[in-house]
Structures are given as structure tokens and as C-alpha cells.
Amino acid sequence: MISKAMALFLEFCKIPHTSFHTEEMCAWLKDYAARHHLHVQEDSAKNLLFSKGSPRLCLQAHYDMVLVGQKVEPIEKDGFLCSIDSSLGADNGAALCAALCAFDSVENLELLITNDEEVGMLGTNALELRPKSKAMLNLDSEDLDEIIVGCAGGADVTFCFDNLPLLHLEENLGVYEVSTCGFRGGHSGIDIEGSTNAIVALAQFIQGLDDVYPISINGGTKRNAIAASARAVVLSRKELPENEHFVARKIAQNPPYKDCRKVLAFLTLPLLQGVQKKGALGVELSCNVGIVQSERDVCIQAMARGNDTHELLAFIETLHKASEGFGAEFGQTHFYPAWEREQGGRLLDITQHAFMSQQQNPTITTIHAGLECGILRNKLELDEILSIGPTIHNPHSKNERLDIASFARFESILLEILKNY
């Protein structure tokens, strides 16, 4: 028999809630609050604050998701919940549903639900609501074996190549489309170590071929996801080789042809993709190419992350200087600072005790991903904030999986925290 929270999450999955398209989910959440007699506040960014009684602790989650694929269709397989051919949205919908159900078990609670978190913390940065509590428990981390006390900051960066020169080749060359296959993608922070980016891999593959001239490259779907697919159009004097990751087909395309060799050289710079710095707790600085689009110009969208705000800012400046060397126009938006490591207090003590009551011995650590915690701690002048969540594998990809057993334990841990705080 599935829990009330899991049943609610399966209902939640039926409501569209991709970032920037959350209107239906916002209405569904407000209807849920009305049916359960919760007090509701809403601000201009469509953030919601649900409350009951006289709360001392505020739970926090976001209600938008990264949709990779067309439609969420949950299925259970081998102890996991996943979607047939899309990301699942367990990040952050599963824990949010557990928080909603918690109102049935406690008398004093508030829940801050932020909007458009996955596209640069937009809802959090525009937050106008003010919870009463001075302690907050974020529910957006993705490993039940961890209590998160710090996270990376981030920024969206863009590199635009306009006015690329045209290729003027004397001999007739064949036009080929080269496509990728077999890349799984993943979260641009959590999965950045050990995951291959399809866009960068394709650029490297083409650069390794002789007498091949790239004229366009496209790939990726989300700026904060590791690209799982890409395609390029090239000119070649001979048929192109293929392997398990790259397939080629001859196509018909007429000139003019833009010379994209400089773009591919830029895409293969080590500082543009992957881990830039590691420390004792893992990855501390990284960059990911999320999207590349070739239309009139070629535009690359990437995301830089850093667990130290000053190092992140310095790295962004390094990216800026590198782009200037290639003649690309640089842009930066949606910057948010790192959440500096918490020193611990009453909430951490109670949270650790709750984990141990479920035979869990969690690691207290930081995470190389973006959480709302740093922004909220400063904006709301909180005394303490932590992050926990059920185990989710490969968020932001079609391979996203929610560990069902961990979700059940997460529900119990959450209720234990609320009972004792």
C-alpha cells in the first residue's frame, strides 16, 4: 500500500509544472490548501506560503521542474519510481508532497513553496513573503544519507558568435549531418563529474576529423542539464566515420555556409565543461554547456557553479576573458551566491536525532548544486537553515529515479523533526 504522500505525488505528476509554465500547478496547490483549511499567501512571483497554527519551523520546497521529454508518466520499476520517457520531477515534487501531507499530522507549521527555482532561483530572488519562523528546513537535496549545510552558487553565462565568416571552398563537398546517441545527460552540478556532455563530445569528434568543415551545431535542452544529444552539419570531402556515439547521414543543403570551426574550438576548451576544482568534500567549481543553438548567430548557454562565491566570481571573469579571445560576445545573468557552510544549532541537533531514530547515520556535508538556502537565509534573516530530501538519481534527465524506500524513510524523518522541534 502506497503512502498518502506518494499517492499525492502521483496526482501531482499529472499537473504541468515546467519552469515558466507553472500556472496550473499554482492553482492546484492553492486548491489543495483551501481543501485542507490552510492559510495561504501569494506574491507577485507566484511564490506561496501555507501556514497553520503558530509555527516555529518553516519547510521550504519549489514547485517547478526541469522537463526533459514531452510528458511525465510515472511507473514503478525495481524499487524506483521513474517516468516512461521523460524526467520525473521528483526534484522537488516528491518532497513537496510529503511536506503538504505533514499538515495533517502537526498543529503548527508553515511551508514556503517557491516558483521557477530551476531557471535561476527566480521566485526566491523575487520573494515578497515573510514566514514567521526563524528556522527553515529546505527539502530539495537528493541523497537521504546526507544533511546539507552548504551549497554552490551559480550563474548563467552566454557566448554569442555573430558575423561568422562564410566558407569559400573551390571544390564541391558533401554535406553531412552528424548526430549523437547514447549519452544520458544529467544534473549539471551533481552529475558533473564523470558525465559526458554530448555537445562537447560532438565538437571533439568533429575536430578530430581531417578535411571537415563544421557549418552549424545544435544541442541540449536545458541550461542547467548536461546535454544528452547534439547534432552538427559539416562539409566533407569523404564519407564520415561512425561509432556507437556518432552517426552521420548525407543531406541536401545549399550555401552560404558559415565557418563554425572557431565555435567548435571554443566548445572544446577545458574550462567550458566539467570540474574546475575539487576539495575535501568533492567538486567545488565547475562549468557545464547546457545549450548551443545555430540560427543567424551561434549562441552557447552554459552554467558556472562554485561553492565559494569569490572563486565563482573569479571563474566567471576567466570565462569572460576566454570568450573575448575567441571574439564571442559574453553575457551573465541569474547570479546567486554560494550558501556558506552552517555551523549548526538546535535544528541540526533535532534533524540528526530524527535520522538516527530511523537507523540512518547521515553525513553532514555541502553539495555542488544550487539550493535556495543561501538566498533565503540572508533575505529572511534566518537563525538556521538545513536541507534534506529523499534519494533521487539522475535528476534533470530521462533517467531520473526516485528511490521508493528512501522516500518512505524521508517521510518518517520529516515527521519526527516536526514532532520534536
SEDO-585872 format. One record per residue (C-alpha): residue number from 1; x negated, y negated, z. Coordinates in nm, 4 decimals, padded with zeros to 6 digits. Each point is the difference from the previous one (the first is absolute). Layout:
! SEDO-585872
[NUM; [X; Y; Z]]
...
END
This chain:
! SEDO-585872
[1; [00.0000; 00.0000; 00.0000]]
[2; [-00.1462; -00.3359; -00.1005]]
[3; [-00.0210; -00.2861; 00.2476]]
[4; [00.2199; -00.3080; -00.0092]]
[5; [-00.2979; -00.2089; -00.1130]]
[6; [-00.0846; 00.2364; -00.2865]]
[7; [00.3619; 00.0046; -00.1137]]
[8; [00.0006; -00.3794; 00.0064]]
[9; [-00.3220; -00.0114; -00.2041]]
[10; [00.1527; 00.2248; -00.2674]]
[11; [00.2874; -00.2486; -00.0206]]
[12; [-00.2501; -00.2869; -00.0022]]
[13; [-00.1772; 00.1523; -00.3036]]
[14; [00.3169; -00.0396; -00.2092]]
[15; [-00.0114; -00.3797; 00.0271]]
[16; [-00.2325; -00.1845; -00.2425]]
[17; [-00.2638; -00.1958; 00.1945]]
[18; [-00.3029; -00.0605; -00.2200]]
[19; [-00.1890; -00.3155; 00.0982]]
[20; [00.1649; -00.3113; -00.1500]]
[21; [00.3204; 00.2041; -00.0502]]
[22; [00.1194; 00.0592; 00.3556]]
[23; [00.3436; -00.1652; -00.0067]]
[24; [00.1975; 00.3258; 00.0243]]
[25; [-00.2143; 00.1301; 00.2834]]
[26; [00.0305; -00.3270; 00.1917]]
[27; [00.3786; 00.0279; -00.0236]]
[28; [-00.0113; 00.3675; 00.1048]]
[29; [-00.2085; -00.0842; 00.3072]]
[30; [00.2339; -00.2807; 00.1068]]
[31; [00.2964; 00.2320; -00.0418]]
[32; [-00.1764; 00.2609; 00.2162]]
[33; [-00.0541; -00.2622; 00.2712]]
[34; [00.3633; -00.1070; -00.0102]]
[35; [00.1206; 00.3600; 00.0333]]
[36; [-00.2263; 00.0492; 00.3029]]
[37; [00.0897; -00.3324; 00.1638]]
[38; [-00.3505; -00.1469; -00.0208]]
[39; [-00.0689; -00.3724; 00.0002]]
[40; [-00.1463; -00.1029; -00.3378]]
[41; [-00.2090; -00.2974; -00.1055]]
[42; [-00.1231; -00.0629; -00.3558]]
[43; [-00.2396; -00.2564; -00.1415]]
[44; [-00.0478; -00.1443; -00.3480]]
[45; [-00.2540; 00.2713; -00.0937]]
[46; [00.2597; 00.2728; 00.0749]]
[47; [-00.1839; 00.1128; 00.3118]]
[48; [00.2384; 00.1470; 00.2582]]
[49; [-00.0071; 00.0078; 00.3812]]
[50; [00.2289; 00.2507; 00.1729]]
[51; [00.0390; -00.0182; 00.3772]]
[52; [00.1880; 00.1547; 00.2893]]
[53; [00.0023; -00.0867; 00.3700]]
[54; [-00.3008; -00.1781; 00.1532]]
[55; [-00.2993; 00.1364; -00.1930]]
[56; [-00.3609; -00.0032; 00.1217]]
[57; [-00.1420; 00.1974; -00.2948]]
[58; [00.0533; -00.0678; -00.3696]]
[59; [-00.0381; 00.2714; -00.2619]]
[60; [-00.1050; -00.1112; -00.3474]]
[61; [00.0136; 00.1552; -00.3483]]
[62; [00.0515; -00.1114; -00.3604]]
[63; [00.2832; 00.1051; -00.2296]]
[64; [-00.1490; -00.0386; -00.3477]]
[65; [-00.1954; 00.2769; -00.1735]]
[66; [-00.2505; 00.0574; -00.2794]]
[67; [00.1956; 00.1936; -00.2644]]
[68; [-00.2249; 00.2046; -00.2296]]
[69; [00.2363; 00.1749; -00.2387]]
[70; [00.3630; -00.0717; -00.0799]]
[71; [00.2170; 00.1300; 00.2847]]
[72; [-00.0444; 00.1435; 00.3494]]
[73; [00.1395; 00.3550; 00.0175]]
[74; [-00.1058; 00.1606; 00.3304]]
[75; [-00.0713; 00.3725; 00.0203]]
[76; [-00.1470; 00.2177; 00.2742]]
[77; [-00.3000; 00.2126; -00.0912]]
[78; [-00.2393; 00.1970; 00.2206]]
[79; [00.0743; -00.2027; 00.3127]]
[80; [-00.0126; -00.3370; -00.1752]]
[81; [00.2566; -00.2414; -00.1364]]
[82; [-00.0941; -00.1418; -00.3404]]
[83; [00.1737; -00.1336; -00.3103]]
[84; [00.0423; 00.1943; -00.3237]]
[85; [-00.1825; -00.2456; -00.2271]]
[86; [-00.0652; -00.3196; 00.1949]]
[87; [-00.1414; -00.1420; 00.3190]]
[88; [00.2241; 00.0741; 00.2990]]
[89; [00.0100; -00.3249; 00.1951]]
[90; [-00.0735; 00.1694; 00.3315]]
[91; [-00.2339; -00.2982; 00.0218]]
[92; [00.1764; -00.1614; 00.1855]]
[93; [00.3562; 00.1304; -00.0261]]
[94; [-00.0382; 00.3137; 00.2119]]
[95; [-00.1281; -00.1764; 00.3125]]
[96; [00.2500; -00.2817; -00.0545]]
[97; [00.2846; 00.2507; 00.0126]]
[98; [-00.1401; 00.1452; 00.3235]]
[99; [-00.0027; -00.3535; 00.1430]]
[100; [00.3616; -00.0572; -00.1041]]
[101; [00.1055; 00.3217; 00.1706]]
[102; [-00.1856; -00.1024; 00.3171]]
[103; [00.2689; -00.2595; 00.0695]]
[104; [00.2324; 00.2900; 00.0824]]
[105; [-00.2272; 00.1108; 00.2854]]
[106; [-00.1117; -00.3228; 00.1706]]
[107; [00.1821; -00.3019; 00.1385]]
[108; [-00.2622; -00.2716; -00.0581]]
[109; [-00.1801; -00.0179; -00.3334]]
[110; [-00.0697; -00.2179; -00.3000]]
[111; [-00.1173; 00.0944; -00.3472]]
[112; [-00.1642; -00.2385; -00.2455]]
[113; [00.0391; 00.1221; -00.3592]]
[114; [-00.2124; -00.1903; -00.2500]]
[115; [00.0511; -00.0291; -00.3740]]
[116; [-00.2420; 00.0197; -00.2950]]
[117; [-00.2920; 00.1242; 00.2099]]
[118; [-00.1428; 00.2113; -00.2817]]
[119; [-00.0560; -00.2992; -00.2271]]
[120; [-00.2209; -00.2108; 00.2238]]
[121; [00.1753; -00.0206; 00.3411]]
[122; [00.2380; -00.2546; -00.1509]]
[123; [00.2805; 00.0461; 00.2515]]
[124; [-00.2370; -00.0049; 00.2967]]
[125; [-00.1765; -00.3141; -00.1199]]
[126; [00.3370; -00.1737; -00.0450]]
[127; [00.1446; 00.1267; 00.3296]]
[128; [00.2357; -00.2439; 00.1739]]
[129; [00.1432; 00.2415; 00.2604]]
[130; [-00.1251; 00.0082; 00.3594]]
[131; [00.0363; 00.3226; 00.2004]]
[132; [00.0338; -00.0379; 00.3776]]
[133; [-00.2583; 00.2683; 00.0748]]
[134; [-00.3692; -00.0765; 00.0452]]
[135; [-00.1030; 00.3582; -00.0795]]
[136; [00.0532; 00.1604; -00.3394]]
[137; [-00.0334; 00.3525; -00.1365]]
[138; [-00.0520; 00.0130; -00.3758]]
[139; [00.1148; 00.3290; -00.1583]]
[140; [-00.1861; -00.0206; -00.3311]]
[141; [-00.3112; 00.2143; 00.0505]]
[142; [-00.0202; 00.3383; -00.1696]]
[143; [-00.1779; 00.2482; 00.2267]]
[144; [00.1666; 00.1278; 00.3163]]
[145; [-00.3402; 00.0891; 00.1422]]
[146; [-00.0885; -00.3696; 00.0256]]
[147; [00.0961; -00.3112; 00.1931]]
[148; [-00.1014; -00.2949; -00.2156]]
[149; [-00.1437; -00.3051; 00.1747]]
[150; [-00.1380; -00.1905; -00.3003]]
[151; [00.0301; -00.0116; -00.3797]]
[152; [-00.1448; -00.1493; -00.3142]]
[153; [00.0861; -00.3362; -00.1416]]
[154; [00.0514; -00.0316; -00.3720]]
[155; [00.0469; -00.2180; -00.3038]]
[156; [00.1240; 00.0391; -00.3548]]
[157; [-00.2609; -00.1053; -00.2555]]
[158; [00.0398; -00.0410; -00.3739]]
[159; [-00.2438; -00.0198; -00.2903]]
[160; [00.1323; -00.1291; -00.3312]]
[161; [-00.1923; 00.0243; -00.3269]]
[162; [00.1464; -00.2429; -00.2509]]
[163; [-00.1216; -00.0972; -00.3437]]
[164; [-00.1851; 00.3274; -00.0502]]
[165; [-00.1850; 00.0025; -00.3336]]
[166; [00.1300; 00.2012; -00.2929]]
[167; [-00.1870; 00.2966; -00.1377]]
[168; [-00.1275; -00.0471; -00.3548]]
[169; [-00.1172; 00.3395; -00.1237]]
[170; [-00.0921; 00.0646; -00.3597]]
[171; [00.1009; 00.3644; -00.0209]]
[172; [00.3439; 00.1485; 00.0548]]
[173; [00.0276; 00.1724; 00.3347]]
[174; [00.2618; 00.2301; 00.1440]]
[175; [00.2299; -00.1326; 00.2721]]
[176; [00.0469; 00.2310; 00.2985]]
[177; [00.2014; -00.0138; 00.3219]]
[178; [-00.1812; 00.1606; 00.2932]]
[179; [00.2171; 00.0963; 00.2997]]
[180; [-00.0766; 00.1390; 00.3422]]
[181; [00.1514; 00.3060; 00.1662]]
[182; [-00.0382; 00.1794; 00.3317]]
[183; [-00.0749; -00.2985; 00.2239]]
[184; [00.2104; -00.0048; 00.3177]]
[185; [-00.0256; -00.3644; 00.1114]]
[186; [00.0560; -00.0894; 00.3644]]
[187; [-00.0016; -00.2789; 00.2585]]
[188; [-00.2592; -00.2632; -00.0869]]
[189; [-00.1279; -00.0146; 00.3576]]
[190; [00.0512; 00.3349; 00.1689]]
[191; [-00.0903; 00.2055; -00.3083]]
[192; [-00.2730; -00.2260; -00.1388]]
[193; [-00.2780; 00.2402; 00.0983]]
[194; [-00.0117; 00.3072; -00.2226]]
[195; [00.2840; -00.0975; -00.2370]]
[196; [-00.0702; -00.0715; -00.3668]]
[197; [00.1603; -00.3017; -00.1636]]
[198; [00.1351; 00.0871; -00.3463]]
[199; [-00.0641; -00.3498; -00.1382]]
[200; [-00.3646; -00.0033; 00.1029]]
[201; [-00.0532; 00.3618; -00.1049]]
[202; [00.1382; -00.0769; -00.3462]]
[203; [-00.2272; -00.3038; -00.0358]]
[204; [-00.3006; 00.2112; 00.0997]]
[205; [00.0988; 00.2756; -00.2450]]
[206; [00.0280; -00.2412; -00.2937]]
[207; [-00.3240; -00.1755; 00.0880]]
[208; [-00.1771; 00.3366; -00.0166]]
[209; [00.0990; 00.0504; -00.3654]]
[210; [-00.2109; -00.1159; -00.2942]]
[211; [00.1353; -00.2254; -00.2738]]
[212; [00.3337; -00.0578; 00.1771]]
[213; [00.1559; -00.3471; 00.0271]]
[214; [00.2789; -00.0519; 00.2577]]
[215; [00.2717; -00.2429; -00.1068]]
[216; [00.2458; 00.0333; 00.2901]]
[217; [00.0407; 00.1698; 00.3371]]
[218; [00.3093; 00.0396; 00.2193]]
[219; [00.0636; 00.1931; 00.3194]]
[220; [00.1294; 00.0157; 00.3545]]
[221; [00.3397; -00.0964; 00.1385]]
[222; [-00.0577; -00.1596; 00.3429]]
[223; [-00.2677; -00.2403; 00.1146]]
[224; [-00.0408; 00.1853; 00.3310]]
[225; [-00.0104; 00.3532; -00.1417]]
[226; [-00.2924; 00.1856; -00.1548]]
[227; [00.0839; 00.0276; -00.3699]]
[228; [00.1141; 00.3491; -00.1017]]
[229; [00.0229; -00.0627; -00.3753]]
[230; [-00.1515; -00.2227; -00.2674]]
[231; [-00.0326; -00.0216; -00.3767]]
[232; [-00.2279; -00.1861; -00.2362]]
[233; [-00.0060; -00.0620; -00.3733]]
[234; [-00.3379; 00.0236; -00.1692]]
[235; [-00.1589; -00.0086; -00.3426]]
[236; [-00.2319; 00.2880; -00.0848]]
[237; [-00.1993; 00.1333; -00.2919]]
[238; [00.0828; 00.3589; 00.0971]]
[239; [00.2524; 00.2041; 00.1921]]
[240; [-00.0243; -00.0406; 00.3738]]
[241; [-00.0886; 00.2774; 00.2476]]
[242; [00.2591; 00.1180; 00.2518]]
[243; [-00.0078; 00.1744; 00.3380]]
[244; [00.2315; 00.0771; 00.2912]]
[245; [00.0340; -00.3702; 00.0866]]
[246; [00.0001; -00.1749; -00.3377]]
[247; [00.1980; 00.0658; -00.3181]]
[248; [-00.0188; -00.1907; -00.3279]]
[249; [00.2304; -00.0366; -00.2984]]
[250; [-00.0350; -00.1952; -00.3212]]
[251; [00.2507; -00.2834; -00.0366]]
[252; [00.0897; -00.2672; -00.2529]]
[253; [-00.0857; -00.3544; 00.1040]]
[254; [-00.0910; -00.2937; -00.2165]]
[255; [-00.2520; -00.2782; 00.0744]]
[256; [-00.0823; -00.2403; 00.1501]]
[257; [-00.1867; 00.1957; 00.2636]]
[258; [-00.1191; -00.1615; 00.3249]]
[259; [-00.3429; 00.0969; 00.1239]]
[260; [00.0553; 00.1402; 00.3508]]
[261; [-00.3507; 00.1340; 00.0612]]
[262; [-00.0646; -00.2726; 00.2567]]
[263; [00.3208; 00.0925; 00.1856]]
[264; [-00.1007; 00.3658; 00.0273]]
[265; [-00.3482; -00.0957; 00.1174]]
[266; [00.1583; -00.2115; 00.2728]]
[267; [00.2371; 00.2802; 00.1027]]
[268; [-00.2919; 00.2340; 00.0591]]
[269; [-00.1816; -00.2326; 00.2419]]
[270; [-00.0417; 00.1889; 00.3316]]
[271; [00.1301; -00.2953; 00.2011]]
[272; [00.3352; 00.0112; -00.1809]]
[273; [00.1043; 00.3480; 00.1096]]
[274; [-00.0533; 00.2054; 00.3121]]
[275; [-00.1656; -00.0200; 00.3395]]
[276; [-00.2279; -00.3006; 00.0467]]
[277; [-00.0937; 00.0569; 00.3646]]
[278; [00.0414; 00.2765; 00.2590]]
[279; [-00.0419; -00.0138; 00.3765]]
[280; [00.0344; 00.2265; 00.3010]]
[281; [00.3811; 00.0145; -00.0381]]
[282; [00.0026; 00.0488; -00.3777]]
[283; [00.0558; -00.2355; -00.2924]]
[284; [-00.0305; -00.3680; 00.0929]]
[285; [-00.0030; -00.1746; -00.3396]]
[286; [00.1417; 00.1075; -00.3370]]
[287; [00.1466; -00.1054; -00.3312]]
[288; [00.2539; 00.1684; -00.2269]]
[289; [00.1054; -00.0688; -00.3590]]
[290; [00.3773; 00.0389; 00.0081]]
[291; [00.1154; -00.1220; -00.3418]]
[292; [-00.1536; -00.1018; -00.3313]]
[293; [00.2143; -00.1450; -00.2781]]
[294; [-00.0962; -00.0885; -00.3551]]
[295; [00.2447; -00.2343; -00.1612]]
[296; [-00.1116; -00.3327; -00.1425]]
[297; [-00.2718; 00.0007; 00.2643]]
[298; [-00.1400; 00.2791; 00.2157]]
[299; [00.0873; -00.0342; 00.3677]]
[300; [-00.1323; 00.2188; 00.2817]]
[301; [00.1777; 00.0111; 00.3374]]
[302; [-00.2056; 00.1310; 00.2918]]
[303; [00.0239; 00.0090; 00.3781]]
[304; [-00.2845; -00.0671; 00.2404]]
[305; [00.0193; 00.1284; 00.3588]]
[306; [-00.2236; -00.0630; 00.2985]]
[307; [00.0151; 00.0847; 00.3696]]
[308; [-00.1975; -00.3156; 00.0768]]
[309; [00.1531; -00.3251; -00.1223]]
[310; [-00.3328; -00.1787; -00.0570]]
[311; [-00.1436; 00.2938; -00.1969]]
[312; [00.3174; 00.0156; -00.2075]]
[313; [-00.0198; -00.3690; -00.0879]]
[314; [-00.3674; 00.0362; -00.0970]]
[315; [00.0816; 00.3000; -00.2195]]
[316; [00.2787; -00.1888; -00.1761]]
[317; [-00.2521; -00.2732; -00.0815]]
[318; [-00.2352; 00.2675; -00.1393]]
[319; [00.2810; 00.1201; -00.2259]]
[320; [00.0595; -00.3587; -00.1095]]
[321; [-00.3643; -00.0480; -00.0973]]
[322; [-00.0079; 00.3328; -00.1853]]
[323; [00.3050; -00.0988; -00.2031]]
[324; [-00.1633; -00.3285; -00.0961]]
[325; [-00.2974; 00.1945; -00.1340]]
[326; [00.2348; 00.1863; -00.2357]]
[327; [00.1962; -00.3082; -00.0990]]
[328; [00.3200; 00.1087; 00.1747]]
[329; [00.2402; -00.2368; 00.1729]]
[330; [00.0241; 00.0895; 00.3692]]
[331; [00.3075; -00.0265; 00.2220]]
[332; [00.0813; 00.0873; 00.3613]]
[333; [00.3403; 00.0243; 00.1750]]
[334; [00.1687; 00.1592; 00.3011]]
[335; [-00.3006; -00.0122; 00.2305]]
[336; [00.0550; 00.1294; 00.3529]]
[337; [-00.2640; 00.0344; 00.2737]]
[338; [-00.1154; 00.3210; 00.1628]]
[339; [00.1667; 00.1073; 00.3241]]
[340; [-00.2887; -00.0057; 00.2433]]
[341; [-00.0239; 00.3013; 00.2308]]
[342; [00.2308; -00.0117; 00.3057]]
[343; [-00.1623; 00.0351; 00.3413]]
[344; [00.2928; 00.1942; 00.1466]]
[345; [00.2608; -00.0618; 00.2691]]
[346; [00.3222; 00.1354; 00.1421]]
[347; [00.1489; 00.0918; -00.3380]]
[348; [-00.3089; 00.2006; -00.0954]]
[349; [00.0043; 00.1825; 00.3334]]
[350; [00.3673; 00.0933; -00.0367]]
[351; [-00.0472; 00.1001; -00.3644]]
[352; [-00.2914; 00.2288; 00.0841]]
[353; [00.2046; 00.1613; 00.2784]]
[354; [00.2905; 00.0553; -00.2401]]
[355; [-00.2280; 00.1722; -00.2508]]
[356; [-00.1443; 00.2269; 00.2694]]
[357; [00.3496; 00.0949; 00.1131]]
[358; [00.0397; 00.1528; -00.3485]]
[359; [-00.3346; 00.1820; 00.0180]]
[360; [-00.1556; -00.2603; -00.2283]]
[361; [-00.3468; -00.1389; 00.0742]]
[362; [-00.0151; -00.3006; -00.2324]]
[363; [-00.3060; -00.1840; -00.1248]]
[364; [00.0027; -00.3730; 00.0673]]
[365; [-00.1346; -00.1549; -00.3169]]
[366; [00.0289; -00.2602; -00.2750]]
[367; [00.1300; 00.0612; -00.3526]]
[368; [-00.1136; -00.1157; -00.3434]]
[369; [00.3459; -00.1046; -00.1109]]
[370; [00.2188; -00.3040; 00.0367]]
[371; [00.2398; -00.0186; 00.2919]]
[372; [00.2090; -00.2962; 00.1070]]
[373; [-00.1514; 00.0101; 00.3493]]
[374; [-00.2685; -00.2671; -00.0339]]
[375; [00.2384; -00.2557; -00.1466]]
[376; [00.2731; 00.0786; 00.2527]]
[377; [-00.2355; -00.0079; 00.2986]]
[378; [-00.1084; -00.3532; -00.0840]]
[379; [00.3323; -00.1330; -00.1247]]
[380; [00.2047; 00.1315; 00.2946]]
[381; [-00.2742; -00.0456; 00.2623]]
[382; [00.0372; 00.3604; 00.1124]]
[383; [-00.1752; 00.1380; 00.3057]]
[384; [-00.0539; 00.3405; -00.1604]]
[385; [00.0751; 00.1832; -00.3242]]
[386; [-00.0726; 00.3576; -00.1098]]
[387; [00.0900; 00.2173; -00.2979]]
[388; [00.1089; 00.3647; -00.0178]]
[389; [00.1843; 00.2085; -00.2567]]
[390; [00.0732; 00.3511; -00.1279]]
[391; [-00.2512; 00.1730; -00.2259]]
[392; [00.0429; -00.1010; -00.3652]]
[393; [-00.2324; 00.1312; -00.2698]]
[394; [-00.0765; -00.1929; -00.3232]]
[395; [00.2342; -00.2990; 00.0431]]
[396; [00.0473; -00.2255; -00.3041]]
[397; [-00.0212; 00.3015; -00.2328]]
[398; [00.2168; 00.2772; -00.1414]]
[399; [-00.1795; 00.2351; 00.2395]]
[400; [00.1325; -00.1786; 00.3092]]
[401; [00.1030; 00.2544; 00.2667]]
[402; [00.1506; -00.0438; 00.3455]]
[403; [-00.1056; 00.2669; 00.2501]]
[404; [00.3378; 00.1088; 00.1394]]
[405; [-00.1364; 00.1476; 00.3246]]
[406; [-00.2004; -00.3170; 00.0688]]
[407; [00.3114; -00.2092; -00.0556]]
[408; [00.1869; 00.1971; 00.2674]]
[409; [-00.2888; -00.0524; 00.2430]]
[410; [-00.0134; -00.3676; -00.0927]]
[411; [00.3669; -00.0409; 00.0930]]
[412; [-00.0636; 00.1558; 00.3412]]
[413; [-00.3085; -00.2138; 00.0615]]
[414; [00.1876; -00.3165; -00.0963]]
[415; [00.2861; 00.0743; 00.2399]]
[416; [-00.2481; 00.0785; 00.2778]]
[417; [-00.1697; -00.3386; -00.0528]]
[418; [00.3326; -00.1802; 00.0107]]
[419; [00.1095; 00.1836; 00.3142]]
[420; [-00.3150; -00.0967; 00.1884]]
[421; [-00.0711; -00.3533; -00.1202]]
END
